[in-house]
């Protein structure tokens, strides 16, 4: 029996046949004699790559070689095996087809005498699956005369998959990704969370090929998502030419490894996506230091991916293998790098503190603009002070804090500071790393909480910002609630929001709408202003390279013109 099984490796069938009639007959005979399923893994040229023997009901398929011809193609192997009792293709067979991305799976149905009777074939469905399964089962055909030219069939299948990929518009340099969310939230909340993930991906320069939401009460501890949905993702990745999966939930290291192994795709979670955006946007030395620290802290617990070429022996002195030693070295290097970066960041904090204390001695009130990301904070700063701070309609367009001097029509001066935007479930490592930047908020006399009232989920955004402020012990500071983008908000929605909250409605791109906000701010800051004659000229706020001038806000509001229109960033 063993010798006959070994001889199968030297057999061959024509490329146009799924399996030749004589090879199917020999498989059925061996299966009848052994009482087990017998299978062959065949290449596209008809050669036998692997002989497999299972139990009476199933066959276990070991790890196969990586994809031939790239991740976006089928594997180039087909699996032909016997079914002793003439049963149809099982769910395990279909899962093997999808997870291994096989050309096809075929079952040789045996008769009561051990003969090869019928052949049942299933292949991955090349079109958008929607609510239908990710595979297609062809009509049963006789083993003696299979009515399918396999080489032509597989060529047409590959061409259809390629057409599906080309139908998706995408910039050539961008990654394509499928976004996945596994949640127990209701439909509206899950959809809002997914939409935010889409905006994050687009902000990172990623083309979103598809989105998938699975609502379940209890997540799969190994894959987070259900195995059936994971199969749909694999097929959709083939159809869309996707090389990246992004999960809306945080994944632990073992889940990342398990999903990567089964899909052969790069897998990241929401936190890693946010860190990548911050790494792209950081411009200042301080910002780059903070982002690198956060990335290294995120990476540290995820270094447990072993190298299969290295041993990982366990034991005492002299019993550690090179794999474990390499892992320890990597961890030590990362910890040393974090310590080095934190020392540099401490020096930056010290320099910033010295410059900040100079501002505080001048007793100029500080207004810090806070709010959800993409709420319009930088645009408001530009409009208030006639500045040209970078402002874009995308998430986390601003990372580095910027300060500008503002003079009110009543000849009162304040410093307005723009800060990084917040987001729901802001990663703690990122919050810790940006503590140097967020220290500006502790020195603020008043917080301007800017809210995009045109967003249907603005109340959830307000709650997220308030949670972050509470984590920073800033929830008791005086604040002014500002409802931005009133021009994009339906009048009934805006009126209802203003009745519910003590807020000022503005449009940051329309200077004529800012007068009510300026009046509120004037009343708030009056008690922080010293008489102008009490401040010596040399005590005015200065940088090493010159004095900051106030923005001509009064011109926009119809007051007397002011001197000076220059603007410089404060430290």
C-alpha positions in Angstrom: 0.0 0.0 0.0 2.8 2.5 1.0 4.6 1.7 -2.2 1.5 2.3 -4.4 1.0 5.6 -2.6 4.6 6.6 -3.3 4.2 5.7 -6.9 1.4 8.3 -7.2 4.0 11.1 -7.0 5.3 10.0 -10.4 1.9 10.0 -12.1 0.8 12.8 -14.4 -2.4 13.9 -16.1 -3.0 16.2 -19.0 -3.2 19.9 -18.2 -6.7 20.1 -19.7 -8.1 17.4 -17.3 -8.9 18.1 -13.6 -7.9 14.5 -13.1 -7.5 11.8 -15.7 -10.0 8.9 -15.6 -7.3 6.3 -14.8 -5.8 8.4 -12.0 -9.3 8.8 -10.5 -9.9 5.1 -10.7 -6.6 4.3 -8.9 -7.4 6.9 -6.2 -10.8 5.2 -5.6 -9.2 1.7 -5.4 -6.6 2.8 -2.8 -9.3 4.6 -0.8 -11.5 1.5 -0.9 -8.7 -0.8 0.3 -7.5 1.6 3.1 -10.9 2.8 4.2 -9.6 6.4 4.1 -9.8 9.4 1.9 -6.9 9.7 -0.4 -6.0 13.0 -2.2 -3.6 14.6 -4.6 -2.4 18.2 -4.9 -1.9 18.7 -8.6 0.0 21.6 -10.3 -1.3 23.2 -13.4 0.9 21.2 -15.7 -0.7 18.0 -14.3 2.2 16.9 -12.1 1.6 15.5 -8.6 2.9 17.9 -5.9 1.7 16.1 -2.8 -0.1 12.8 -1.8 -2.3 13.1 1.2 -4.1 10.4 3.2 -6.8 11.2 5.8 -9.5 9.5 7.7 -12.8 8.2 6.3 -14.4 11.6 6.5 -11.7 14.2 5.9 -8.1 15.0 5.0 -5.8 17.4 6.8 -3.8 19.6 4.4 -0.5 20.8 5.8 1.2 24.1 5.1 1.6 24.8 1.4 4.2 26.9 -0.4 3.5 30.6 -0.6 1.5 32.0 -3.5 2.9 31.5 -7.0 2.9 34.6 -9.1 2.0 37.0 -6.3 -0.6 37.5 -3.5 -3.3 38.5 -6.0 -3.4 35.3 -7.9 -4.6 31.8 -7.2 -2.1 29.4 -5.7 -1.7 27.3 -8.9 -2.7 24.0 -7.2 -5.9 22.0 -7.3 -6.9 19.4 -4.7 -8.5 16.1 -5.9 -9.6 13.6 -3.3 -12.0 10.7 -2.8 -15.3 10.6 -0.9 -15.9 7.0 0.2 -19.7 7.2 0.5 -20.4 9.3 -2.5 -21.2 12.4 -0.3 -21.0 15.9 -1.8 -18.2 18.4 -1.1 -18.1 19.2 2.6 -17.9 22.6 4.3 -14.2 21.8 5.2 -13.5 21.2 1.5 -15.0 24.6 0.6 -13.1 26.3 3.5 -9.8 24.8 2.2 -10.6 26.1 -1.2 -11.0 29.6 0.1 -8.3 29.8 2.8 -5.6 28.1 0.6 -6.8 30.0 -2.6 -6.7 26.8 -4.6 -7.5 26.7 -8.3 -10.3 24.2 -7.4 -11.3 21.4 -5.1 -12.7 18.2 -6.6 -14.3 15.2 -5.0 -14.2 11.8 -6.6 -17.5 10.1 -5.6 -17.1 6.4 -5.2 -19.7 3.7 -5.7 -20.3 0.8 -3.4 -17.7 -1.4 -5.2 -14.9 1.2 -4.9 -15.2 2.5 -8.4 -14.8 6.2 -9.4 -18.3 7.3 -10.4 -18.8 11.0 -10.4 -16.6 14.2 -10.1 -17.8 17.3 -8.2 -15.8 20.5 -8.6 -15.9 23.8 -6.8 -13.9 27.0 -7.5 -13.7 30.5 -6.1 -16.3 32.9 -7.5 -14.6 35.7 -9.3 -17.3 38.4 -9.0 -18.5 40.5 -6.1 -20.0 37.9 -3.8 -22.5 40.2 -2.0 -24.9 37.8 -0.1 -23.9 34.8 -2.2 -21.1 32.3 -1.1 -17.5 33.0 -2.0 -17.4 29.8 -4.2 -19.3 28.2 -7.0 -20.0 24.4 -7.3 -20.2 23.1 -10.8 -22.7 20.4 -11.9 -21.6 16.9 -11.1 -19.9 15.2 -14.1 -18.9 11.6 -14.8 -15.3 10.7 -13.9 -14.9 8.8 -17.2 -15.7 11.9 -19.3 -15.3 15.1 -17.4 -16.9 17.9 -19.4 -14.5 20.6 -18.5 -11.3 21.9 -20.2 -9.4 22.8 -17.0 -6.5 24.9 -18.4 -9.0 27.1 -20.4 -11.3 27.3 -17.4 -8.5 28.4 -15.0 -7.2 31.0 -17.4 -10.7 32.5 -17.8 -11.0 32.5 -14.0 -7.7 34.4 -13.5 -8.7 36.9 -16.3 -12.0 37.6 -14.5 -10.3 38.2 -11.2 -7.9 40.6 -13.0 -10.8 42.5 -14.6 -12.4 42.9 -11.1 -9.1 44.4 -9.8 -8.7 46.8 -12.8 -12.3 48.0 -12.3 -11.3 49.6 -9.0 -9.8 53.1 -9.4 -6.7 53.6 -7.4 -3.5 55.6 -7.5 -0.6 53.5 -8.5 1.5 54.3 -5.4 -1.3 53.7 -2.9 -1.9 50.6 -0.8 -5.3 49.0 -1.2 -7.0 47.9 1.9 -10.1 46.1 3.2 -11.4 47.7 6.4 -12.9 45.3 9.0 -14.9 46.0 12.1 -16.0 43.4 14.7 -18.3 45.0 17.1 -21.3 44.6 19.4 -22.5 48.2 18.8 -25.8 48.9 17.0 -25.9 49.4 13.3 -25.7 53.2 13.3 -22.8 53.4 15.8 -21.0 50.6 13.9 -21.4 52.4 10.6 -20.2 55.7 12.1 -17.1 54.0 13.5 -16.4 52.4 10.1 -16.8 55.8 8.4 -14.2 57.3 10.7 -11.9 54.4 9.9 -12.4 55.0 6.2 -11.4 58.7 6.8 -8.4 57.6 8.7 -7.3 55.3 6.0 -7.8 58.0 3.3 -5.9 60.4 5.5 -3.0 57.9 5.5 -3.0 57.7 1.7 -4.7 54.3 1.5 -7.2 53.3 -1.1 -10.2 51.7 0.5 -11.3 48.8 -1.7 -14.1 47.5 0.6 -15.5 47.5 4.1 -16.9 44.7 6.2 -18.7 44.9 9.5 -19.5 41.9 11.6 -21.7 42.4 14.6 -21.4 39.6 17.1 -21.8 39.2 20.9 -18.6 37.4 21.5 -15.5 37.8 19.3 -13.3 34.9 18.1 -10.3 34.8 20.4 -8.0 33.6 17.7 -9.0 35.6 14.6 -11.3 38.2 16.3 -13.6 37.8 13.3 -15.6 34.7 12.4 -14.0 32.1 10.2 -16.7 32.4 7.5 -16.2 36.1 7.3 -12.5 35.6 7.1 -13.0 33.4 4.1 -15.1 36.2 2.4 -12.2 38.6 3.1 -9.7 36.3 1.4 -11.8 36.0 -1.7 -12.6 39.8 -1.7 -8.8 40.5 -1.4 -8.3 38.3 -4.5 -11.0 40.2 -6.4 -9.8 43.7 -5.4 -6.0 43.1 -5.5 -5.8 44.0 -1.8 -2.5 43.7 0.1 -3.6 45.1 3.5 -6.3 44.5 6.1 -7.1 47.2 8.7 -9.1 46.3 11.8 -11.1 48.9 13.6 -10.4 47.1 16.9 -7.0 46.7 18.6 -5.5 43.3 17.9 -3.2 41.4 20.2 0.1 40.0 18.7 -1.2 36.4 18.4 -4.3 37.6 16.5 -2.1 39.5 14.1 0.0 36.4 13.5 -3.0 34.1 13.1 -4.7 36.4 10.6 -1.5 37.1 8.7 -0.7 33.3 8.4 -4.1 32.4 7.1 -4.6 35.4 4.7 -1.0 36.1 3.7 -1.9 39.8 3.9 -0.4 42.6 5.9 -2.6 43.2 9.0 -2.7 46.3 11.1 -5.2 47.7 13.6 -6.6 51.2 14.3 -3.9 52.2 16.7 -1.1 51.3 14.2 -2.9 53.3 11.5 -3.1 56.4 13.7 0.6 56.0 14.5 1.4 55.8 10.8 -0.6 59.0 10.1 1.3 60.8 12.9 4.6 59.5 11.5 3.7 61.0 8.1 2.6 64.4 9.5 5.2 65.1 12.2 7.3 68.0 11.1 9.1 69.4 14.1 11.9 67.5 16.0 9.7 67.3 19.0 6.8 65.8 17.0 9.1 63.2 15.4 10.5 62.2 18.8 7.0 61.7 20.3 5.8 59.7 17.3 8.8 57.4 17.3 8.5 56.7 21.1 4.8 55.8 20.6 5.7 53.5 17.7 8.4 51.7 19.6 6.2 51.2 22.7 3.5 49.8 20.4 6.1 47.5 18.7 7.8 46.2 21.9 5.1 43.6 23.0 4.8 42.5 19.3 8.3 41.2 18.9 7.3 37.6 19.8 7.2 36.5 16.1 9.7 33.6 16.1 12.1 32.9 13.2 11.4 29.3 12.0 15.0 29.0 11.0 16.2 29.5 14.6 15.8 27.3 17.5 13.9 28.5 20.6 15.1 26.1 23.3 14.0 26.7 26.8 16.0 26.1 30.0 18.7 27.5 32.2 22.2 28.7 31.5 23.7 27.4 28.3 20.3 26.1 27.0 19.0 29.2 25.2 18.8 28.9 21.5 19.8 31.7 19.0 16.2 32.5 18.3 15.5 33.5 21.9 18.8 35.5 22.1 17.9 37.4 19.0 14.5 38.3 20.5 16.2 39.5 23.7 18.6 41.6 21.7 15.8 43.3 19.8 13.9 44.0 22.9 16.9 45.5 24.6 17.7 47.7 21.6 14.1 49.0 21.5 14.2 49.7 25.3 17.5 51.5 24.9 16.2 53.5 22.0 13.1 54.5 23.9 15.2 55.6 26.9 17.4 57.7 24.5 14.5 59.3 22.9 12.8 60.1 26.2 16.0 61.9 27.4 15.9 64.0 24.2 12.3 64.7 24.7 12.9 65.7 28.4 15.4 68.3 27.1 12.8 69.6 24.6 10.3 69.8 27.4 12.8 71.8 29.5 13.4 74.3 26.7 9.7 74.6 26.0 9.0 75.1 29.7 11.6 78.0 29.9 10.0 79.7 26.9 6.6 79.1 28.3 7.4 80.6 31.7 8.6 83.8 29.9 5.2 84.1 28.3 3.5 83.5 31.7 5.6 86.3 33.3 4.2 88.7 30.8 0.7 87.8 32.1 -0.7 87.5 28.6 -3.8 85.2 28.7 -3.6 82.0 26.7 -6.5 80.5 24.7 -5.9 76.9 23.6 -8.1 75.5 20.8 -9.1 71.9 21.5 -11.5 69.5 19.8 -12.1 66.4 17.7 -9.8 65.9 14.7 -10.9 67.8 11.6 -13.3 70.0 13.5 -11.8 73.2 12.0 -9.4 74.2 14.8 -6.6 75.4 12.4 -9.0 77.1 10.2 -10.4 79.1 13.1 -6.9 80.1 14.2 -6.1 81.3 10.7 -9.3 83.3 10.5 -9.0 84.9 13.9 -5.3 85.9 13.4 -5.0 86.2 9.6 -2.4 83.4 9.8 -1.5 80.8 7.2 -1.2 77.7 9.4 -1.7 74.5 7.3 -5.3 73.5 7.4 -6.8 70.6 5.4 -10.1 68.7 5.3 -8.6 65.4 6.6 -8.0 63.8 10.0 -4.9 64.8 11.9 -3.8 67.5 9.5 -2.2 69.3 12.5 0.2 67.6 14.9 2.7 70.4 16.0 1.3 73.1 18.2 1.2 76.6 16.8 0.7 79.9 18.7 -0.4 83.3 17.4 -0.9 86.7 19.0 -4.5 88.1 18.8 -5.6 91.6 19.7 -9.2 92.2 20.5 -11.1 95.4 19.4 -10.9 96.6 23.0 -7.1 96.7 22.8 -6.7 93.5 24.8 -4.1 90.9 23.7 -4.1 87.1 24.1 -2.1 84.2 22.7 -4.2 81.6 20.7 -2.7 78.1 20.5 -3.7 75.4 18.1 -3.2 71.8 19.3 -3.4 68.3 17.9 -6.9 67.0 17.5 -8.4 64.2 19.6 -10.2 61.1 18.5 -12.2 58.4 20.2 -10.2 55.7 22.0 -7.0 57.7 21.6 -4.1 55.2 22.2 -2.6 55.7 25.6 0.9 55.3 24.3 0.3 58.2 21.9 -1.3 60.3 24.6 1.8 59.7 26.8 4.2 60.4 24.1 2.5 63.7 23.2 2.5 64.8 26.8 5.2 67.5 25.9 2.8 69.0 23.3 -0.2 68.7 25.5 1.5 70.5 28.4 0.5 73.7 26.5 -3.0 73.0 27.5 -2.2 73.0 31.3 -1.0 76.7 30.9 -4.1 77.7 29.1 -6.4 80.2 30.8 -9.4 79.3 28.6 -10.0 76.3 26.4 -11.9 76.8 23.1 -13.7 73.5 22.5 -14.4 73.5 18.7 -17.1 71.1 17.5 -18.1 70.2 14.0 -21.8 70.6 14.5 -22.5 69.5 10.9 -21.4 66.0 11.8 -24.3 63.8 12.7 -22.3 62.3 15.6 -21.0 65.6 17.0 -22.3 64.7 20.5 -20.2 61.5 20.6 -17.2 63.6 19.4 -17.8 66.1 22.2 -17.9 63.2 24.7 -14.7 61.8 23.4 -12.9 65.1 23.7 -14.2 65.5 27.3 -12.9 62.1 28.2 -9.4 62.9 26.9 -9.5 66.3 28.8 -10.5 64.4 31.9 -7.6 62.0 31.4 -5.3 65.0 31.2 -6.9 66.6 34.3 -8.1 69.6 32.2 -11.8 69.1 32.6 -12.2 71.9 35.2 -10.6 74.6 33.2 -12.8 77.5 32.0 -13.9 76.7 28.4 -16.0 78.1 25.6 -18.0 75.7 23.5 -17.8 76.6 19.8 -20.1 75.0 17.2 -18.2 75.3 13.9 -19.5 74.7 10.3 -22.8 76.3 10.9 -23.0 77.0 7.2 -23.1 73.2 6.5 -25.7 72.5 9.3 -29.5 72.5 8.7 -31.1 75.3 10.6 -33.4 73.1 12.7 -30.4 70.9 13.8 -28.4 74.0 14.7 -31.2 75.6 16.6 -31.8 72.3 18.6 -28.0 72.1 19.4 -27.9 75.7 20.6 -30.9 75.2 22.8 -29.3 72.1 24.4 -25.8 73.5 24.8 -24.4 76.8 25.9 -22.4 77.3 22.7 -21.5 79.9 20.1 -22.2 79.0 16.5 -19.7 80.1 13.8 -18.3 79.3 10.4 -14.5 79.3 10.7 -14.2 80.2 7.0 -16.5 83.2 7.3 -15.0 86.0 9.3 -18.3 87.8 9.6 -19.7 85.0 11.8 -17.0 85.4 14.5 -18.2 88.6 16.2 -20.3 86.8 18.8 -17.4 84.5 19.6 -15.0 87.5 20.0 -17.4 89.2 22.4 -17.7 86.0 24.5 -13.9 85.7 24.6 -13.4 89.3 25.5 -15.7 89.0 28.5 -13.8 85.7 29.5 -10.3 87.2 29.3 -11.0 90.7 30.8 -10.1 89.5 34.3 -6.7 88.1 33.1 -5.6 91.4 31.5 -3.4 93.9 33.3 -3.5 97.6 32.5 -1.2 98.3 29.6 0.8 100.9 31.5 1.6 98.3 34.2 3.6 96.2 31.7 7.1 97.4 31.0 8.0 97.5 27.3 10.8 95.1 27.8 8.4 92.6 29.3 6.5 92.2 26.0 6.4 88.7 24.6 9.4 88.2 22.3 11.3 85.5 20.6 15.0 85.5 19.9 14.4 86.8 16.4 11.8 89.5 17.0 8.4 90.6 18.4 5.1 89.0 17.7 2.5 91.3 16.3 -1.3 91.1 16.7 -3.7 90.0 14.0 -6.0 92.7 12.5 -9.2 91.1 13.8 -10.8 94.5 14.5 -10.6 95.4 10.8 -12.8 92.4 10.0 -15.2 93.3 12.8 -15.6 96.9 11.7 -13.4 98.6 14.5 -10.5 100.9 14.1 -7.5 99.4 12.2 -4.6 98.2 14.2 -0.9 98.5 13.5 1.0 95.4 12.4 -0.1 92.4 10.5 2.8 90.1 10.9 2.6 86.6 12.5 5.2 84.2 13.8 5.0 80.9 15.6 5.6 81.1 19.3 7.8 78.4 20.8 
